[in-house]
């Protein structure tokens, strides 16, 4: 559980710092017979600050809650 908490804290912090995830997508622009023209289009996925804050808070809670002892 501690490892999951640390991972969630890192992901939440990155989400608050960057606010979006950029990526490129290849799209076909023109097709005439066997000829195809394509272009790379840059897009991004917005990460809401509320979601990033919730993930960060969940990570902190996982670190604060004591784990089960065997």
N, C-alpha and C positions, 0 to 999 in steps of 0.2 A: 504494500500500500504506500510505503514511503517513496518508492521509485515512481509510482503513478502520480503522486502528489508533486514531486519535483518536475516531472514531464509536463503536467498541467500548468504549473507555475511558469515554466519556460515558454510554453505555447501561448498562454495568456499575455505574458509580457511582450512577446513578439507581435501578437495581434494588436496590442495597444500602441506599439512603436511604429509599425508599418501601415496599418489600417487597410491594406489591400494586398492581394496576391496576384502578381502579374504572370501572364502566360501568353504564348503565341499559338495561333491556330492556322493551319493551312486550308485555304478555301479555293475551290475552283471558280475562276472569274469568267472564263469563256470556254465554250466547247463547240467546235465546228468539225463534225466528222470525227476523225481520229486525233485531231489536234486539240490539246487542252492547255489552257493557260491558268496558272494558279498564282496566288499571292499569299504571303504570310501576314496575318492580321494580329496586331497586338491587342490583347484584352486583359481585363483584370476583374477579380472577384472582390467585392467590398466586404470587409469584416467589420460588423458593427461593434462599437466600443462597449456596448452593454454585454454582448456575448463574450468578448475578451475579458471583461471584468468578472463575469460569472465564472469563466474557466479559471481565472487566476484565484478567485475566492474559493472555488472548490479544491484547488491544489493546496491552498493554505489550510483549509479545514482537514484535508487528508493528512497533512503533516502534524496537525495539532491533536487529532483524535488518536488515543493510544491503541495500538494494535493488540490482537489476541495473543496470549502466551500459550505455548504448547506444554 
